[in-house]
Amino acid sequence: MKPEAADSFLIPSWLDPEDEVAPAPVKKAAAPAEKAAVPAKKPAKSAAAPVKKAAKNTAAPAAVPAKKAAKNAAAPAAVPAKNTVEDCLNVPENISVSVKNVWLSYIVAADRSDSVLRTVRRGFRSQEGRHVTALRGVSFDLYRGDALGLIGHNGAGKSTLLQAIAGLLRPSRGSVGVAHQPHILGVAAALDRKLSGRRNIELGCLAQGIAPARVERLSEAIIDFTGLGDFIDLPVRTYSSGMRQRLGFAIATVEIPDILLIDEALAVGDKEFKKASLDRLNEVRAGAGVVVLATHSMHEVRRTCNKALWLHEGSQVRFGDPEEVIEAYESRENIPERRL
Amino acid sequence: MNQPNPTLARASDDPSRAHLSEPGSAAPLGVYLRRLWSMRAYAISRARNGVKALNADNILGDLWLLLEPALLIGIYFLVFGVIADVRRNLDNFLAFLTVGQVVFTHSRRGIVQAASSLSRGAPLLQSFAFPRAVLPMAETLNALFTFLTSLVVMLAVVLILGESVRVGWLWVAPLAVGQLLMNFGIGLLLARMVTRFADVRTALDYLFRLTLYASGVLFPIQQFLLDSDRADLWLRLVVINPFYDLIYLYRWAILGIEPEYSGLMLVACMLWIVLSLVVGMVWFVAGERRYSGAKTIVKL
């Protein structure tokens, strides 16, 4: 594949990188302004309707003062433009995650091994593989206190986007900026199955750079949180998948991170654990942190997120109010044809 | 194509976004080393748990850490001491062999494990943003811990074979530290290569097989070389091999065998340690953003 290939991709008009960069500011009112305002009420319903137009009006480049953008957006909703909560919050200084026209490509090795003759013929270069462009020009900003729901089919690029935000994958084009190093929470993949839950907690804490002196103190709290009881001293391979995910979630959120990226549904575990994990998410947001959640559960997005992003085959279809994005996603309207 | 595209605005170009920085573990060397050092507790804990997990499924458990070197030495007794009865003009050939084998195994384990640490640690790379050099570091420490238990067995065997406790044994500590550092340096170098060419990992087994014979583990090379015409030249050449030097320095410390050119060996060893550590670290850190786990990233 020639390096110029990316430039030959036509960027469809609906994917103009500047479009929809600015988030819909109306939502901000529902987000907690202060740490004290913890209980993140379901932010969706009340303010949903007026946002529709607003998102389009705010298609201003990020350089335009956010105040102005907020004014434009707020006008149709008849919300006073000055001295509102979002007025103070939606300034560039409060941006926590900035994703700018991110493209990400890689080559996955084809599932076959070459014969010796073929290997010689291709001059011992790397095996040819399938070329995958996992992200195609994704752009958005997240402000302190935001919770973003990533939705889309399997293979839409949700996990890849999370890894790009965390800095684990480097964009081929575009840039990612973060105010703090994000914590990524995978499907409990990093657990060592041979070791006990207790040892995994210890290792997981240390891997996040927590001082050894604090780890012991924290691990008791984590064990409580997981509710694993006596299982905590058994090897993780004896755990059910739900138990593993609970353990993974507990480890990754032991210290309330500033930016938390979650690559799995929280719809695991019993009611109690669901509630406990939801509380943790809200704690992150209340501490002026940012949560990005990749999920297939629309219910979860409605319940936890104040923004949503629909990815389709790596392209950003829609970004904005969750109700609106989910509605579009579920009605499967404007699924764009991919043009190469 | 490796340079950042100048036409693309960086997040930091906008002064109001100056607080944003690129995510990930890449950093200038100084910052990187400080971060790496702050992760030492994790590396040690990971190494220790790795050693524990090694024999977790065996009924004898950790006892295997002692049994393994003991059994290995027992086999050498049988093959070289009883069946072949090779003494090679050495007073205590079996002690000589034991030290060589245990020391060589330390380096082989440490380097091979470190070399494959990134590919085997893919889930960790996809979940945590720690400096990637932590994984090779943990693997070399893991090899050190197994070496320390083997060391106990080795010293016990050496005593049984009629050697006596020497003051020279104290030299084992600095030698072990030096060996650890060299393993780490070479491991870093290979770890980056393995992420790009997995074939290197397979080739390593054969390279170490070759090194085993070239390092005088099983028989004293010097004896052969001294018989040749240009013994001086050969002996100096063989000293370039750091594993040969290390093994002989250990033998000198434990058994009191004074090799030819021992001063040269010490210098060569030190040079190797510094060189491998510096080159390995710089080369590894330069590729920090490529160690993403499973996927090969190709820039477009």
Interface residues (C-beta under 8 A of the other chain):
Chain A: M1 P3 A5 A6 A62 A63 V91 P92 E93 I95 S98 K100 N101 W103 L104 S105 Y106 I107 V108 A109 S126 G129 H131 T133 Q163 I165 A166 G167 L168 L169 R170 S172 R173 G174 S175 V176 G177 V178 A179 Q181 P182 I184 L185 G186 A189 A190 D192 K194 L195 R199 E202 L203 L206 A207 Q208 G209 A211 P212 P235 A252
Chain B: M1 N5 L8 A9 R10 A11 S12 D14 S16 R17 H19 L20 S21 E22 P23 G24 S25 A26 S38 M39 A41 Y42 S45 R46 N49 K52 A53 A56 P123 L124 L125 Q126 S127 F128 A129 F130 R289 S292 G293 K295 T296 I297 V298 K299 L300
